[in-house]
């Protein structure tokens, strides 16, 4: 029993074929030789050699992107409860020559008490030096904490590799003989340090530790109540049996992905209670006992033990970016930002999916979640997807449990999909599995097969070329339709119908489109020109020159406003188009200001201006005068000719 915890943690490395691979040292030296350390920018993890040459290929499966430009984990405390550690490894010393390991680090050893019994001896680096963390060089399992620590925070020192959160504060808590009481003492000690995250890369089974689930739980709960996020490896025994502490609801259980894969579960990874998965193979600091020992040893190591610290480090980046985020918000963000793998939604192998650092950092802490107090859905819709509204942003929630108070009316599955069964009412309740502050309910009424638009809140006025979006459409009785699409566009002026389509059911909606304040980016000049011509001819219905007098004052004023805007904004561009002259002459009358003024009402008198007034009257007068002059001229000519031919009297 005394050695069973040691055996369990060793199994993470050996029992499931951890597959430790030595990198070719000659190749390693050749690669390092190519790097000029002088050009590396200070605190730039992208310039660490093993990251640059893709040796640390775990980062290729984390959607890391430019996340390090946002945060490096500064200001976050991570406690690592594990074996001893080679504290003087080169990648545990930063470029200023300082250790990345906090002086608050400590060792916990069970020793015999005088007079019988045992007690836990606690030594701290601050009081006793870093030697208390030194691993037992006769026990290769003690490589474990060296690799875990390096996975989280290998230093920014312009050599070797880099941890995912290289500027987080690392507190190593060494379990000397790996006893249960040492573990409990380490958790109690962590409570005194105000840590943000605890990483526990070990697995304890009831079969080996009878009663462990019950005895460990109070210490886990105490850390949870203090707001510490706990991350644990799910285990490497390819079993559905729960291992602790990963199996606790308030601990994030991390499974492993297959070597160099973003989508496949590792063959050794436990399942059935995973919350999330991450790369199981890392290239990290190590100690080689089988060859010449050097302080810059790095090796490939596999196991859920290394998927867990990647997750802990990602949470450190998140906490650093959002310092006010509490533990519930951190868990919420982690699970909801995961890349879904396997079956849609949660599944036993992948949990909520693969760790995505970019997604995580772009998922702000959820402050509130809300829904309507009551909604009505027509029975003919059959299924309806619940989408809860979050603040500050509308974010997808994956870890919500839903229940229906009356499943004869409507049932709801784990993803929030309602199945409507018959008319009536039921209460739909929801709550977050990880955030106790997120819970609520709403009344669902399944109604007869009719859907009506709420025209008081539905947007019906658009500018030319503006896109009609689903959020513009509102329905009566707070109905929220799934799969809503819009048929129609706004590259047509005037009032006309578009269609709101819900699962094949079409609802006509009349919208009005004007050109006032339209954005030029929404259309081409020719689209605008053609729209104006069609609009004017639709309103007139016939030749405008002959049938102008039946228009109302409102129509003329609308035309005047529209076309004056056109004249001021795009006339020159329209006139410059090669095919502008191919437009009908009636359109030319519209865009030409001088002709256009003949077709509007005189607002002061409310009378329609006669086409022969103003400019047209001048033309008519000139034409009449010309005809008169020509007539007089012709008359004079005829008179002269007639007189010239008349015989003279003798």
C-alpha positions in Angstrom: 0.0 0.0 0.0 2.9 2.4 0.8 4.3 2.0 -2.6 1.1 1.9 -4.6 0.9 5.6 -5.3 4.5 5.5 -6.6 3.6 2.5 -8.8 0.5 4.4 -10.1 2.4 7.5 -11.2 5.2 5.3 -12.7 2.6 3.6 -14.8 2.0 6.9 -16.5 5.5 6.6 -17.9 6.0 2.9 -18.2 2.9 0.7 -18.0 1.4 2.2 -21.1 4.5 2.4 -23.2 5.3 6.1 -22.9 7.6 6.0 -25.9 10.5 8.2 -24.9 12.5 9.0 -28.0 16.0 10.4 -27.9 16.7 13.1 -30.4 19.8 12.7 -32.5 22.4 14.8 -30.6 24.5 15.5 -33.7 21.4 16.9 -35.5 20.5 18.8 -32.4 23.9 20.5 -32.3 23.8 21.2 -36.0 20.4 22.9 -35.7 21.5 24.9 -32.7 24.7 26.0 -34.5 22.6 27.6 -37.2 21.0 30.0 -34.8 22.6 33.4 -33.9 21.4 34.0 -30.4 22.2 37.7 -30.7 19.3 38.3 -33.1 16.7 36.7 -30.8 14.4 39.4 -29.3 14.1 39.3 -25.5 11.0 37.5 -24.3 10.1 36.2 -27.8 9.1 32.5 -27.5 8.8 32.3 -31.3 12.6 32.5 -31.5 13.4 29.5 -29.3 15.4 27.1 -31.4 13.3 23.9 -30.8 10.1 25.9 -31.5 11.6 27.3 -34.7 12.8 24.0 -36.1 9.4 22.4 -35.2 10.9 19.9 -32.8 8.3 21.0 -30.3 5.5 19.9 -32.6 3.0 19.8 -29.8 2.4 23.4 -30.7 1.2 22.5 -34.2 -1.8 20.9 -32.7 -2.9 23.6 -30.3 -4.0 26.4 -32.7 -1.3 28.6 -31.1 -1.1 31.2 -33.9 0.0 34.6 -32.5 -1.3 33.9 -29.0 2.1 34.7 -27.5 1.9 38.2 -28.8 -1.1 38.7 -26.4 0.3 37.0 -23.3 3.0 34.8 -22.0 1.3 33.9 -18.7 2.7 36.7 -16.6 1.1 37.3 -13.3 -0.3 33.8 -12.9 0.7 31.2 -10.3 0.8 27.5 -11.2 1.4 24.9 -8.6 2.8 21.6 -9.9 2.2 18.6 -7.6 4.5 15.9 -8.8 7.8 14.1 -8.3 11.2 15.7 -7.8 12.7 17.9 -10.5 16.1 18.7 -11.9 15.8 22.3 -10.9 19.2 23.2 -12.6 18.2 22.1 -16.1 19.3 24.8 -18.6 15.7 25.5 -19.6 14.7 26.3 -16.0 17.2 29.2 -16.0 16.0 32.4 -17.7 18.3 34.6 -19.8 19.0 36.7 -16.8 20.4 33.7 -15.0 17.5 33.4 -12.6 15.6 30.2 -11.8 12.0 30.0 -13.2 11.0 28.0 -10.1 9.5 30.0 -7.3 11.2 30.1 -3.8 7.7 29.1 -2.5 8.3 25.6 -3.9 8.4 22.9 -1.3 8.9 19.2 -0.7 6.6 16.9 1.4 8.0 13.8 3.0 6.4 11.3 5.3 8.7 10.5 8.2 8.5 8.5 11.4 7.7 10.5 14.5 9.5 10.0 17.8 7.5 7.6 19.9 5.7 6.1 16.9 3.4 7.3 14.2 4.3 9.4 11.2 4.2 13.1 10.2 4.7 15.1 7.1 8.0 17.1 6.9 7.6 20.2 4.8 10.7 22.0 3.5 10.6 25.1 1.4 13.1 26.4 -1.2 13.0 29.8 0.6 14.3 28.3 3.8 16.2 25.1 2.6 17.4 25.8 -0.9 16.6 24.3 -4.3 18.3 21.0 -3.3 15.1 19.9 -1.6 13.5 19.6 -5.1 16.3 17.6 -6.6 15.1 14.3 -8.0 16.5 10.9 -7.1 18.9 10.2 -9.9 18.5 6.5 -9.2 14.8 6.6 -10.0 13.9 7.4 -13.6 10.3 8.1 -12.7 11.5 11.4 -11.3 12.0 12.6 -14.8 8.3 13.2 -14.7 8.2 16.6 -12.9 11.1 17.8 -15.1 9.1 17.2 -18.2 5.8 18.5 -16.8 7.4 21.7 -15.6 9.2 22.3 -18.9 6.0 21.7 -20.8 4.3 24.5 -18.9 7.1 27.0 -18.5 10.5 26.1 -20.1 12.3 29.5 -20.0 12.7 32.3 -22.5 16.5 32.1 -22.6 17.1 32.0 -26.4 18.2 28.4 -26.3 16.6 25.0 -26.4 12.7 25.0 -26.2 9.9 27.0 -24.6 7.0 26.2 -22.4 3.4 27.2 -23.3 3.2 29.8 -20.5 6.9 30.7 -20.1 6.3 33.7 -17.8 3.9 32.1 -15.4 5.2 31.7 -11.8 6.0 28.0 -11.2 5.7 26.5 -7.8 6.9 22.9 -7.6 5.4 20.8 -4.8 7.5 17.6 -4.6 5.9 14.5 -3.1 9.0 12.8 -1.6 7.8 9.2 -1.1 4.5 9.7 -3.0 2.2 9.0 -0.1 -1.4 9.9 0.2 -0.7 12.1 3.2 2.0 14.0 1.3 -0.6 14.7 -1.4 -3.1 16.1 1.1 -0.4 18.2 2.7 0.7 19.6 -0.7 -2.9 20.6 -1.4 -3.2 22.3 2.0 0.0 24.1 1.4 -1.2 25.3 -2.1 -4.1 26.9 -0.4 -1.8 29.2 1.6 0.0 30.5 -1.6 -3.0 32.0 -3.4 -2.2 30.0 -6.5 -4.4 30.2 -9.6 -3.9 26.8 -11.1 -2.8 23.4 -9.8 -1.6 20.7 -12.2 -1.8 17.1 -11.1 -0.3 14.6 -13.6 -1.1 11.4 -11.8 -4.0 8.9 -11.6 -5.3 7.1 -8.5 -7.8 4.2 -8.8 -10.1 2.8 -6.1 -8.7 -0.6 -6.9 -5.3 0.4 -5.7 -6.4 3.0 -3.1 -9.6 1.9 -1.5 -11.5 5.0 -0.3 -9.3 7.4 -2.2 -12.3 9.1 -3.9 -13.8 10.0 -0.6 -10.6 10.8 1.4 -9.1 13.1 -1.3 -12.4 14.9 -2.0 -12.3 17.4 0.9 -8.9 18.7 -0.1 -10.0 19.1 -3.7 -13.2 20.8 -2.6 -11.3 23.2 -0.4 -9.1 24.3 -3.4 -12.2 24.6 -5.6 -14.0 26.8 -3.0 -10.9 29.0 -2.9 -11.2 29.6 -6.7 -8.3 27.5 -7.8 -8.6 25.8 -11.2 -7.4 22.2 -10.9 -6.2 20.2 -14.0 -5.4 16.5 -13.9 -4.4 13.8 -16.4 -7.2 11.3 -17.0 -4.7 8.3 -17.0 -3.0 6.0 -19.4 -4.7 2.7 -18.9 -7.3 2.9 -21.7 -10.1 2.3 -19.3 -13.5 3.8 -18.5 -12.9 3.3 -14.8 -12.6 6.7 -12.9 -9.2 7.8 -11.7 -8.7 10.5 -9.2 -8.4 13.5 -9.0 -9.4 13.7 -12.7 -12.8 12.1 -12.2 -14.0 14.8 -9.8 -16.6 17.2 -11.3 -14.6 20.2 -10.1 -11.3 19.0 -11.7 -10.6 19.4 -15.4 -9.8 15.9 -16.7 -7.5 15.9 -19.7 -7.2 13.0 -22.2 -4.4 12.7 -24.7 -4.3 12.9 -28.5 -2.2 10.5 -30.5 1.4 11.4 -31.3 1.6 14.3 -33.8 -2.2 14.3 -34.3 -4.9 17.0 -33.9 -7.9 14.6 -34.3 -7.1 11.1 -33.0 -7.3 9.9 -29.5 -4.2 8.2 -28.1 -4.5 4.4 -27.8 -3.5 4.6 -24.1 -5.8 7.5 -23.0 -8.5 6.8 -20.5 -12.1 7.8 -21.5 -15.6 8.2 -20.2 -14.9 11.3 -18.0 -12.6 13.4 -20.1 -13.5 17.1 -20.2 -11.0 18.0 -23.0 -8.1 16.5 -24.9 -4.7 17.9 -25.8 -1.5 16.6 -27.5 -0.1 13.7 -25.5 3.4 13.8 -26.9 5.6 16.8 -26.1 9.3 17.6 -26.7 10.4 18.8 -23.2 13.2 18.9 -20.7 14.3 15.5 -19.6 17.2 13.7 -17.9 18.9 10.9 -19.8 20.1 8.2 -17.3 21.1 5.9 -20.2 23.8 8.1 -21.6 26.0 11.0 -20.7 23.9 13.4 -18.6 23.8 17.0 -19.7 21.7 19.9 -18.5 20.3 20.6 -21.9 18.6 17.2 -22.4 15.3 17.3 -24.3 13.2 14.3 -25.3 9.9 13.2 -26.7 7.6 12.0 -24.0 4.0 10.7 -24.3 1.1 10.4 -21.9 -1.9 12.1 -20.5 0.6 13.5 -17.9 1.7 16.0 -20.6 -1.7 16.8 -22.1 -2.7 18.1 -18.6 0.2 20.6 -18.2 -0.5 21.9 -21.8 -4.1 22.6 -20.6 -2.9 24.2 -17.4 -0.5 26.4 -19.3 -3.3 27.5 -21.7 -5.4 28.4 -18.7 -2.5 30.5 -17.4 -2.4 32.4 -20.7 -6.2 33.0 -20.3 -5.9 34.2 -16.7 -3.1 36.5 -17.7 -5.2 38.0 -20.5 -8.3 38.2 -18.3 -7.0 38.8 -14.8 -10.5 39.2 -13.3 -11.8 35.9 -14.6 -12.7 33.5 -11.8 -12.3 29.7 -11.9 -15.8 29.1 -13.1 -15.3 31.5 -16.0 -12.0 30.0 -16.9 -13.5 26.5 -17.0 -16.4 27.8 -19.0 -14.1 29.4 -21.6 -11.9 26.3 -21.8 -14.7 23.9 -22.6 -16.7 26.1 -24.8 -13.7 27.1 -27.0 -12.6 23.5 -27.6 -12.6 22.2 -31.2 -15.3 19.6 -31.3 -14.0 16.1 -32.2 -15.8 12.7 -32.5 -19.5 12.8 -32.0 -21.2 16.2 -32.2 -21.1 17.8 -28.8 -19.7 16.0 -25.7 -18.5 12.4 -26.1 -16.7 10.0 -23.9 -13.4 9.9 -25.8 -12.8 13.6 -26.5 -15.0 15.3 -23.9 -15.9 18.7 -25.3 -13.0 18.6 -27.8 -9.4 19.6 -28.5 -7.7 22.4 -26.7 -7.4 25.5 -28.9 -5.3 28.3 -27.5 -6.5 30.9 -30.0 -10.1 30.0 -29.5 -9.6 30.1 -25.7 -8.0 33.6 -25.7 -10.8 34.9 -28.0 -13.5 33.7 -25.6 -14.0 36.5 -23.0 -15.3 35.6 -19.5 -19.1 35.1 -19.5 -20.7 37.4 -17.1 -24.4 36.5 -17.6 -26.5 34.0 -19.6 -30.1 34.8 -20.3 -33.1 33.7 -22.3 -36.7 34.9 -22.8 -39.1 34.4 -19.9 -41.5 32.7 -22.4 -41.4 31.6 -26.0 -44.0 30.2 -28.3 -43.1 27.7 -31.1 -45.5 26.3 -33.7 -45.9 22.5 -33.5 -45.1 22.1 -37.2 -41.5 23.3 -36.7 -40.9 19.9 -34.9 -37.4 20.7 -33.7 -35.9 23.9 -32.3 -32.3 24.7 -31.2 -32.0 26.7 -28.0 -29.4 29.5 -28.2 -28.8 31.2 -24.9 -27.7 34.8 -24.9 -24.4 35.6 -23.2 -22.8 38.8 -22.0 -20.5 40.4 -23.0 -20.8 38.6 -26.3 -23.0 35.9 -27.9 -20.8 32.9 -27.4 -21.6 29.2 -28.0 -22.2 27.3 -24.8 -21.3 23.5 -24.8 -21.4 22.5 -21.2 -25.1 23.3 -20.3 -27.5 20.7 -19.0 -31.1 21.0 -20.1 -34.3 19.5 -18.7 -38.0 19.7 -19.7 -40.6 19.6 -16.9 -43.1 17.9 -19.3 -41.5 15.7 -21.9 -44.9 14.8 -23.3 -45.1 18.4 -24.6 -41.4 18.8 -25.6 -38.1 17.0 -24.8 -34.6 18.5 -24.9 -31.3 16.8 -25.5 -27.8 17.5 -24.2 -27.1 20.1 -26.9 -30.3 22.1 -26.3 -32.3 20.7 -29.2 -36.0 20.7 -28.5 -38.3 18.1 -30.0 -41.9 19.3 -30.1 -44.5 16.6 -29.5 -47.9 18.2 -28.8 -49.7 21.4 -28.0 -49.2 22.6 -24.4 -46.7 24.2 -22.0 -43.5 23.0 -20.4 -40.7 24.6 -18.5 -37.2 24.3 -19.9 -34.4 24.6 -17.3 -30.7 25.0 -18.0 -27.5 25.1 -15.9 -23.8 25.1 -16.5 -21.9 22.0 -15.4 -18.9 24.1 -14.4 -20.3 27.5 -13.6 -22.8 27.6 -10.7 -23.7 31.2 -11.6 -25.2 30.2 -14.9 -28.6 28.7 -14.5 -32.2 29.6 -15.3 -35.5 28.5 -17.0 -38.1 29.7 -19.4 -41.7 28.7 -20.3 -42.1 27.0 -23.6 -45.6 27.0 -25.2 -46.1 24.7 -28.2 -48.8 26.4 -30.3 -50.8 25.7 -33.4 -49.2 25.9 -36.8 -49.0 29.7 -37.5 -46.1 32.1 -37.5 -46.5 35.9 -37.6 -44.0 38.7 -38.0 -43.8 41.5 -35.4 -43.9 44.4 -37.8 -43.4 46.9 -35.0 -40.0 45.6 -34.4 -39.0 44.1 -37.7 -36.8 46.3 -39.8 -38.5 47.3 -43.1 -36.6 50.4 -44.3 -33.2 49.8 -46.0 -30.7 51.9 -48.0 -29.8 50.7 -51.5 -27.5 47.7 -51.4 -27.8 47.2 -47.6 -27.9 43.5 -46.5 -31.0 42.1 -44.9 -29.9 40.0 -41.9 -31.7 37.5 -39.7 -31.5 39.8 -36.7 -33.6 42.3 -38.6 -36.6 39.9 -38.5 -38.7 39.8 -35.3 -41.7 37.5 -34.6 -44.7 37.8 -32.5 -44.9 36.1 -29.1 -41.0 36.0 -28.8 -40.9 33.1 -31.3 -37.2 32.4 -32.4 -37.1 30.3 -35.5 -34.3 27.9 -36.4 -32.8 27.9 -39.9 -34.1 31.3 -40.9 -33.2 32.4 -44.4 -34.0 35.5 -46.5 -35.0 35.5 -50.1 -34.6 38.9 -51.8 -32.1 41.7 -51.9 -32.1 45.5 -51.7 -30.6 46.4 -55.0 -34.0 47.5 -56.1 -35.5 50.8 -55.2 -39.0 51.4 -53.8 -41.4 49.2 -51.9 -41.6 45.5 -52.7 -41.7 42.0 -51.1 -39.0 39.7 -49.9 -39.6 36.4 -48.3 -38.7 35.1 -44.8 -38.2 31.3 -45.1 -38.3 29.0 -42.0 -37.8 25.4 -42.8 -39.6 25.8 -46.2 -42.4 27.9 -44.7 -42.4 31.3 -46.5 -43.7 34.6 -45.0 -43.9 37.7 -47.3 -42.4 40.9 -46.0 -42.8 44.3 -47.6 -39.7 46.4 -47.4 -38.8 49.9 -48.7 -35.5 50.7 -50.2 -34.2 54.2 -50.7 -30.9 55.6 -51.9 -30.5 58.3 -49.2 -27.2 57.8 -47.3 -26.5 54.5 -49.1 -22.9 53.3 -48.9 -21.2 53.2 -52.3 -19.5 49.9 -51.3 -22.8 48.1 -51.4 -23.3 48.5 -55.2 -21.7 49.3 -58.5 -22.5 52.6 -60.3 -24.3 50.6 -63.1 -26.4 48.7 -60.5 -27.5 52.0 -59.1 -28.2 53.5 -62.5 -30.3 50.6 -63.6 -32.2 50.6 -60.2 -33.1 54.2 -60.7 -34.4 53.7 -64.1 -36.5 50.7 -63.1 -37.8 52.6 -60.0 -38.9 55.6 -62.0 -40.6 53.6 -64.7 -42.3 51.5 -62.1 -43.8 54.5 -60.5 -44.8 56.2 -63.7 -46.0 53.0 -65.5 -46.0 54.8 -68.8 -44.0 57.4 -70.6 -43.3 60.1 -68.1 -43.5 62.9 -70.7 -47.1 62.2 -71.5 -48.5 61.0 -68.1 -47.0 63.0 -65.3 -50.0 64.6 -63.8 -51.4 61.5 -62.0 -48.5 61.4 -59.5 -49.1 62.5 -55.9 -47.0 65.2 -54.3 -45.5 62.6 -52.0 -44.2 60.6 -54.9 -42.7 63.6 -56.6 -41.0 64.7 -53.4 -39.6 61.3 -52.9 -38.3 61.3 -56.5 -36.8 64.7 -56.0 -34.9 63.7 -52.8 -33.7 60.5 -54.4 -32.5 62.0 -57.6 -31.0 65.1 -56.1 -28.9 62.7 -54.0 -27.9 60.8 -57.1 -26.9 64.0 -58.9 -24.8 65.1 -55.9 -23.1 61.8 -55.4 -22.6 59.8 -58.5 -23.8 61.6 -61.6 -20.3 62.1 -63.0 -19.3 58.5 -62.4 -22.4 57.3 -64.1 -22.0 59.5 -67.1 -18.5 58.3 -67.5 -19.5 54.7 -68.0 -19.0 53.4 -71.5 -22.5 51.9 -71.7 -24.3 54.7 -70.0 -25.6 56.0 -73.4 -27.3 52.7 -74.0 -29.8 53.4 -71.2 -33.2 54.5 -72.3 -33.6 58.2 -73.0 -36.2 58.4 -70.3 -33.5 57.6 -67.8 -31.4 60.4 -69.2 -34.2 62.8 -68.4 -34.0 61.7 -64.8 -30.2 62.1 -64.2 -30.1 65.4 -66.2 -30.9 68.1 -63.7 -32.3 70.6 -66.2 -34.7 68.1 -67.7 -35.5 66.5 -64.3 -36.8 69.9 -62.9 -39.6 69.8 -65.5 -41.1 66.7 -63.9 -41.5 67.8 -60.3 -44.2 69.8 -58.5 -43.8 73.4 -57.5 -43.9 72.9 -53.7 -45.0 76.5 -53.1 -48.1 76.2 -55.3 -48.6 72.4 -55.1 -49.1 72.4 -58.9 -47.5 70.1 -61.4 -45.2 72.1 -63.6 -46.2 71.8 -67.2 -43.5 70.2 -69.3 -43.6 73.3 -71.5 -42.8 75.7 -68.7 -39.4 76.9 -67.7 -36.8 75.5 -69.9 -39.4 73.9 -72.2 -41.3 77.2 -72.6 -38.1 78.9 -73.7 -37.6 76.1 -76.3 -41.2 76.5 -77.4 -40.9 80.3 -77.6 -37.7 80.1 -79.6 -39.3 77.5 -81.8 -42.4 79.7 -82.3 -40.3 82.8 -83.1 -38.2 80.8 -85.4 -41.2 79.6 -87.3 -42.5 83.2 -87.4 -39.2 84.5 -88.7 -39.1 81.7 -91.3 -42.7 82.5 -92.3 -42.0 86.2 -92.7 -38.8 85.4 -94.6 -40.6 83.0 -96.9 -43.5 85.4 -97.4 -41.1 88.2 -98.3 -39.3 85.9 -100.8 -42.6 84.9 -102.4 -43.7 88.4 -102.5 -40.6 89.6 -104.3 -40.8 86.7 -106.7 -44.5 87.3 -107.4 -43.9 91.0 -107.9 -41.0 90.4 -110.2 -43.0 88.2 -112.5 -46.1 90.5 -112.7 -46.3 92.2 -116.2 -45.9 96.0 -116.3 -48.7 98.3 -117.7 -48.0 100.0 -120.8 
